[in-house]
Amino acid sequence: MQQSLEKVRLAYEALEEKKGEDIQVIDIKDITVISDYFISANGSNSLQVEALVDSVKDKLSMNGYDPDRIEGVRSAGWILMDYGDMIVHVFSKEDRLFYNLERMWRDGKIVSKEALGI
């Protein structure tokens, strides 16, 4: 559990460092077996989406965490980064509004920035 929160904290910081917008962390471990945490953020353009993905990947890799897989074409506007116990979704603004994934996970618990120790 502590390792999961460490990954979440690192991913949040990486997204914040690159000015990710509307970063949300949802604890979903009590409602699904697919993962413990769901993180979503969006960038204002395709270059920022790419920078956000690179920032998360680099920061987690420097701390010994590599993704199980990364899906999505960076220019498509939605990238999924699967770290097993944490899934990071990076969207363009338009795609985030269209898919509204947070609605699917509304039964999860919102994790505040303060709870992550940031």
PyMOL commands that place a pseudoatom at each C-alpha (Angstrom):
pseudoatom trace, name=CA, resn=MET, resi=1, chain=A, elem=C, hetatm=0, pos=[0.000, 0.000, 0.000]
pseudoatom trace, name=CA, resn=GLN, resi=2, chain=A, elem=C, hetatm=0, pos=[2.767, 2.444, 0.896]
pseudoatom trace, name=CA, resn=GLN, resi=3, chain=A, elem=C, hetatm=0, pos=[4.510, 1.730, -2.415]
pseudoatom trace, name=CA, resn=SER, resi=4, chain=A, elem=C, hetatm=0, pos=[1.267, 2.490, -4.278]
pseudoatom trace, name=CA, resn=LEU, resi=5, chain=A, elem=C, hetatm=0, pos=[0.960, 5.866, -2.563]
pseudoatom trace, name=CA, resn=GLU, resi=6, chain=A, elem=C, hetatm=0, pos=[4.595, 6.632, -3.349]
pseudoatom trace, name=CA, resn=LYS, resi=7, chain=A, elem=C, hetatm=0, pos=[3.923, 6.005, -7.050]
pseudoatom trace, name=CA, resn=VAL, resi=8, chain=A, elem=C, hetatm=0, pos=[0.834, 8.191, -6.912]
pseudoatom trace, name=CA, resn=ARG, resi=9, chain=A, elem=C, hetatm=0, pos=[2.762, 11.002, -5.205]
pseudoatom trace, name=CA, resn=LEU, resi=10, chain=A, elem=C, hetatm=0, pos=[5.555, 10.819, -7.797]
pseudoatom trace, name=CA, resn=ALA, resi=11, chain=A, elem=C, hetatm=0, pos=[3.101, 10.808, -10.700]
pseudoatom trace, name=CA, resn=TYR, resi=12, chain=A, elem=C, hetatm=0, pos=[1.186, 13.751, -9.225]
pseudoatom trace, name=CA, resn=GLU, resi=13, chain=A, elem=C, hetatm=0, pos=[4.396, 15.733, -8.784]
pseudoatom trace, name=CA, resn=ALA, resi=14, chain=A, elem=C, hetatm=0, pos=[5.479, 14.928, -12.358]
pseudoatom trace, name=CA, resn=LEU, resi=15, chain=A, elem=C, hetatm=0, pos=[2.141, 16.102, -13.736]
pseudoatom trace, name=CA, resn=GLU, resi=16, chain=A, elem=C, hetatm=0, pos=[2.238, 19.238, -11.624]
pseudoatom trace, name=CA, resn=GLU, resi=17, chain=A, elem=C, hetatm=0, pos=[5.826, 20.055, -12.676]
pseudoatom trace, name=CA, resn=LYS, resi=18, chain=A, elem=C, hetatm=0, pos=[4.707, 20.181, -16.314]
pseudoatom trace, name=CA, resn=LYS, resi=19, chain=A, elem=C, hetatm=0, pos=[1.622, 22.254, -15.475]
pseudoatom trace, name=CA, resn=GLY, resi=20, chain=A, elem=C, hetatm=0, pos=[-0.901, 19.444, -15.910]
pseudoatom trace, name=CA, resn=GLU, resi=21, chain=A, elem=C, hetatm=0, pos=[-4.432, 20.729, -15.552]
pseudoatom trace, name=CA, resn=ASP, resi=22, chain=A, elem=C, hetatm=0, pos=[-7.152, 19.443, -13.209]
pseudoatom trace, name=CA, resn=ILE, resi=23, chain=A, elem=C, hetatm=0, pos=[-5.067, 16.635, -11.709]
pseudoatom trace, name=CA, resn=GLN, resi=24, chain=A, elem=C, hetatm=0, pos=[-7.372, 14.199, -9.921]
pseudoatom trace, name=CA, resn=VAL, resi=25, chain=A, elem=C, hetatm=0, pos=[-6.516, 11.127, -7.885]
pseudoatom trace, name=CA, resn=ILE, resi=26, chain=A, elem=C, hetatm=0, pos=[-9.227, 8.590, -7.099]
pseudoatom trace, name=CA, resn=ASP, resi=27, chain=A, elem=C, hetatm=0, pos=[-8.788, 5.637, -4.740]
pseudoatom trace, name=CA, resn=ILE, resi=28, chain=A, elem=C, hetatm=0, pos=[-10.608, 2.766, -6.475]
pseudoatom trace, name=CA, resn=LYS, resi=29, chain=A, elem=C, hetatm=0, pos=[-9.226, -0.237, -4.594]
pseudoatom trace, name=CA, resn=ASP, resi=30, chain=A, elem=C, hetatm=0, pos=[-12.522, -0.893, -2.786]
pseudoatom trace, name=CA, resn=ILE, resi=31, chain=A, elem=C, hetatm=0, pos=[-14.612, -0.883, -5.973]
pseudoatom trace, name=CA, resn=THR, resi=32, chain=A, elem=C, hetatm=0, pos=[-12.488, -2.762, -8.535]
pseudoatom trace, name=CA, resn=VAL, resi=33, chain=A, elem=C, hetatm=0, pos=[-9.631, -5.227, -8.840]
pseudoatom trace, name=CA, resn=ILE, resi=34, chain=A, elem=C, hetatm=0, pos=[-8.018, -3.580, -11.870]
pseudoatom trace, name=CA, resn=SER, resi=35, chain=A, elem=C, hetatm=0, pos=[-5.979, -1.075, -9.860]
pseudoatom trace, name=CA, resn=ASP, resi=36, chain=A, elem=C, hetatm=0, pos=[-5.757, 0.803, -6.566]
pseudoatom trace, name=CA, resn=TYR, resi=37, chain=A, elem=C, hetatm=0, pos=[-5.515, 4.354, -7.874]
pseudoatom trace, name=CA, resn=PHE, resi=38, chain=A, elem=C, hetatm=0, pos=[-6.691, 6.229, -10.927]
pseudoatom trace, name=CA, resn=ILE, resi=39, chain=A, elem=C, hetatm=0, pos=[-5.006, 9.525, -11.826]
pseudoatom trace, name=CA, resn=SER, resi=40, chain=A, elem=C, hetatm=0, pos=[-6.216, 11.822, -14.561]
pseudoatom trace, name=CA, resn=ALA, resi=41, chain=A, elem=C, hetatm=0, pos=[-4.932, 15.110, -15.886]
pseudoatom trace, name=CA, resn=ASN, resi=42, chain=A, elem=C, hetatm=0, pos=[-5.082, 17.037, -19.087]
pseudoatom trace, name=CA, resn=GLY, resi=43, chain=A, elem=C, hetatm=0, pos=[-2.824, 19.223, -21.122]
pseudoatom trace, name=CA, resn=SER, resi=44, chain=A, elem=C, hetatm=0, pos=[-3.828, 22.291, -23.075]
pseudoatom trace, name=CA, resn=ASN, resi=45, chain=A, elem=C, hetatm=0, pos=[-2.324, 21.011, -26.358]
pseudoatom trace, name=CA, resn=SER, resi=46, chain=A, elem=C, hetatm=0, pos=[-0.697, 17.921, -27.860]
pseudoatom trace, name=CA, resn=LEU, resi=47, chain=A, elem=C, hetatm=0, pos=[2.822, 19.049, -26.982]
pseudoatom trace, name=CA, resn=GLN, resi=48, chain=A, elem=C, hetatm=0, pos=[1.871, 19.440, -23.352]
pseudoatom trace, name=CA, resn=VAL, resi=49, chain=A, elem=C, hetatm=0, pos=[0.171, 16.021, -23.333]
pseudoatom trace, name=CA, resn=GLU, resi=50, chain=A, elem=C, hetatm=0, pos=[3.454, 14.530, -24.594]
pseudoatom trace, name=CA, resn=ALA, resi=51, chain=A, elem=C, hetatm=0, pos=[5.444, 16.451, -21.962]
pseudoatom trace, name=CA, resn=LEU, resi=52, chain=A, elem=C, hetatm=0, pos=[3.118, 15.230, -19.193]
pseudoatom trace, name=CA, resn=VAL, resi=53, chain=A, elem=C, hetatm=0, pos=[3.484, 11.596, -20.282]
pseudoatom trace, name=CA, resn=ASP, resi=54, chain=A, elem=C, hetatm=0, pos=[7.279, 11.906, -20.541]
pseudoatom trace, name=CA, resn=SER, resi=55, chain=A, elem=C, hetatm=0, pos=[7.475, 13.591, -17.148]
pseudoatom trace, name=CA, resn=VAL, resi=56, chain=A, elem=C, hetatm=0, pos=[5.498, 10.831, -15.408]
pseudoatom trace, name=CA, resn=LYS, resi=57, chain=A, elem=C, hetatm=0, pos=[7.437, 8.075, -17.161]
pseudoatom trace, name=CA, resn=ASP, resi=58, chain=A, elem=C, hetatm=0, pos=[10.817, 9.663, -16.378]
pseudoatom trace, name=CA, resn=LYS, resi=59, chain=A, elem=C, hetatm=0, pos=[10.100, 10.482, -12.733]
pseudoatom trace, name=CA, resn=LEU, resi=60, chain=A, elem=C, hetatm=0, pos=[8.706, 7.047, -11.961]
pseudoatom trace, name=CA, resn=SER, resi=61, chain=A, elem=C, hetatm=0, pos=[11.526, 5.316, -13.861]
pseudoatom trace, name=CA, resn=MET, resi=62, chain=A, elem=C, hetatm=0, pos=[14.155, 7.280, -11.890]
pseudoatom trace, name=CA, resn=ASN, resi=63, chain=A, elem=C, hetatm=0, pos=[12.545, 5.867, -8.750]
pseudoatom trace, name=CA, resn=GLY, resi=64, chain=A, elem=C, hetatm=0, pos=[12.520, 2.282, -9.973]
pseudoatom trace, name=CA, resn=TYR, resi=65, chain=A, elem=C, hetatm=0, pos=[8.968, 2.056, -11.330]
pseudoatom trace, name=CA, resn=ASP, resi=66, chain=A, elem=C, hetatm=0, pos=[8.394, 1.127, -14.944]
pseudoatom trace, name=CA, resn=PRO, resi=67, chain=A, elem=C, hetatm=0, pos=[4.974, 0.900, -16.590]
pseudoatom trace, name=CA, resn=ASP, resi=68, chain=A, elem=C, hetatm=0, pos=[3.441, -2.461, -17.395]
pseudoatom trace, name=CA, resn=ARG, resi=69, chain=A, elem=C, hetatm=0, pos=[2.251, -0.819, -20.596]
pseudoatom trace, name=CA, resn=ILE, resi=70, chain=A, elem=C, hetatm=0, pos=[1.510, 2.516, -22.201]
pseudoatom trace, name=CA, resn=GLU, resi=71, chain=A, elem=C, hetatm=0, pos=[-1.350, 2.744, -24.655]
pseudoatom trace, name=CA, resn=GLY, resi=72, chain=A, elem=C, hetatm=0, pos=[-2.531, 5.463, -26.968]
pseudoatom trace, name=CA, resn=VAL, resi=73, chain=A, elem=C, hetatm=0, pos=[-0.942, 7.507, -29.654]
pseudoatom trace, name=CA, resn=ARG, resi=74, chain=A, elem=C, hetatm=0, pos=[0.367, 10.738, -28.207]
pseudoatom trace, name=CA, resn=SER, resi=75, chain=A, elem=C, hetatm=0, pos=[-1.258, 12.760, -30.946]
pseudoatom trace, name=CA, resn=ALA, resi=76, chain=A, elem=C, hetatm=0, pos=[-4.602, 11.047, -30.271]
pseudoatom trace, name=CA, resn=GLY, resi=77, chain=A, elem=C, hetatm=0, pos=[-5.211, 13.033, -27.108]
pseudoatom trace, name=CA, resn=TRP, resi=78, chain=A, elem=C, hetatm=0, pos=[-5.509, 10.191, -24.600]
pseudoatom trace, name=CA, resn=ILE, resi=79, chain=A, elem=C, hetatm=0, pos=[-2.604, 8.206, -23.185]
pseudoatom trace, name=CA, resn=LEU, resi=80, chain=A, elem=C, hetatm=0, pos=[-3.055, 5.447, -20.602]
pseudoatom trace, name=CA, resn=MET, resi=81, chain=A, elem=C, hetatm=0, pos=[-0.070, 4.539, -18.437]
pseudoatom trace, name=CA, resn=ASP, resi=82, chain=A, elem=C, hetatm=0, pos=[-0.568, 1.284, -16.531]
pseudoatom trace, name=CA, resn=TYR, resi=83, chain=A, elem=C, hetatm=0, pos=[1.631, 0.812, -13.479]
pseudoatom trace, name=CA, resn=GLY, resi=84, chain=A, elem=C, hetatm=0, pos=[-0.394, -2.090, -12.083]
pseudoatom trace, name=CA, resn=ASP, resi=85, chain=A, elem=C, hetatm=0, pos=[-1.616, -0.584, -8.838]
pseudoatom trace, name=CA, resn=MET, resi=86, chain=A, elem=C, hetatm=0, pos=[-1.899, 2.864, -10.443]
pseudoatom trace, name=CA, resn=ILE, resi=87, chain=A, elem=C, hetatm=0, pos=[-3.303, 3.919, -13.800]
pseudoatom trace, name=CA, resn=VAL, resi=88, chain=A, elem=C, hetatm=0, pos=[-2.490, 7.364, -15.168]
pseudoatom trace, name=CA, resn=HIS, resi=89, chain=A, elem=C, hetatm=0, pos=[-4.662, 8.902, -17.885]
pseudoatom trace, name=CA, resn=VAL, resi=90, chain=A, elem=C, hetatm=0, pos=[-3.351, 11.978, -19.683]
pseudoatom trace, name=CA, resn=PHE, resi=91, chain=A, elem=C, hetatm=0, pos=[-5.846, 13.669, -21.975]
pseudoatom trace, name=CA, resn=SER, resi=92, chain=A, elem=C, hetatm=0, pos=[-6.263, 16.616, -24.237]
pseudoatom trace, name=CA, resn=LYS, resi=93, chain=A, elem=C, hetatm=0, pos=[-8.935, 18.936, -22.809]
pseudoatom trace, name=CA, resn=GLU, resi=94, chain=A, elem=C, hetatm=0, pos=[-11.423, 17.932, -25.473]
pseudoatom trace, name=CA, resn=ASP, resi=95, chain=A, elem=C, hetatm=0, pos=[-10.963, 14.186, -25.023]
pseudoatom trace, name=CA, resn=ARG, resi=96, chain=A, elem=C, hetatm=0, pos=[-11.184, 14.433, -21.262]
pseudoatom trace, name=CA, resn=LEU, resi=97, chain=A, elem=C, hetatm=0, pos=[-14.507, 16.242, -21.496]
pseudoatom trace, name=CA, resn=PHE, resi=98, chain=A, elem=C, hetatm=0, pos=[-15.784, 13.785, -24.101]
pseudoatom trace, name=CA, resn=TYR, resi=99, chain=A, elem=C, hetatm=0, pos=[-14.878, 10.564, -22.245]
pseudoatom trace, name=CA, resn=ASN, resi=100, chain=A, elem=C, hetatm=0, pos=[-15.470, 11.897, -18.697]
pseudoatom trace, name=CA, resn=LEU, resi=101, chain=A, elem=C, hetatm=0, pos=[-13.856, 8.862, -17.064]
pseudoatom trace, name=CA, resn=GLU, resi=102, chain=A, elem=C, hetatm=0, pos=[-14.131, 10.368, -13.597]
pseudoatom trace, name=CA, resn=ARG, resi=103, chain=A, elem=C, hetatm=0, pos=[-17.887, 9.816, -13.860]
pseudoatom trace, name=CA, resn=MET, resi=104, chain=A, elem=C, hetatm=0, pos=[-17.279, 6.057, -14.128]
pseudoatom trace, name=CA, resn=TRP, resi=105, chain=A, elem=C, hetatm=0, pos=[-15.265, 6.068, -10.913]
pseudoatom trace, name=CA, resn=ARG, resi=106, chain=A, elem=C, hetatm=0, pos=[-17.461, 8.413, -8.886]
pseudoatom trace, name=CA, resn=ASP, resi=107, chain=A, elem=C, hetatm=0, pos=[-17.883, 5.705, -6.217]
pseudoatom trace, name=CA, resn=GLY, resi=108, chain=A, elem=C, hetatm=0, pos=[-14.154, 5.920, -5.531]
pseudoatom trace, name=CA, resn=LYS, resi=109, chain=A, elem=C, hetatm=0, pos=[-12.624, 8.174, -2.905]
pseudoatom trace, name=CA, resn=ILE, resi=110, chain=A, elem=C, hetatm=0, pos=[-11.011, 11.428, -4.007]
pseudoatom trace, name=CA, resn=VAL, resi=111, chain=A, elem=C, hetatm=0, pos=[-7.453, 11.661, -2.686]
pseudoatom trace, name=CA, resn=SER, resi=112, chain=A, elem=C, hetatm=0, pos=[-6.366, 15.196, -1.883]
pseudoatom trace, name=CA, resn=LYS, resi=113, chain=A, elem=C, hetatm=0, pos=[-2.972, 16.639, -2.659]
pseudoatom trace, name=CA, resn=GLU, resi=114, chain=A, elem=C, hetatm=0, pos=[-2.465, 17.111, 1.080]
pseudoatom trace, name=CA, resn=ALA, resi=115, chain=A, elem=C, hetatm=0, pos=[-3.181, 13.422, 1.762]
pseudoatom trace, name=CA, resn=LEU, resi=116, chain=A, elem=C, hetatm=0, pos=[-0.324, 12.617, -0.622]
pseudoatom trace, name=CA, resn=GLY, resi=117, chain=A, elem=C, hetatm=0, pos=[2.020, 14.841, 1.388]
pseudoatom trace, name=CA, resn=ILE, resi=118, chain=A, elem=C, hetatm=0, pos=[2.512, 17.335, -1.425]
for i in range(1, 118): cmd.bond("trace and resi %d" % i, "trace and resi %d" % (i + 1))
show_as sticks, trace
zoom trace
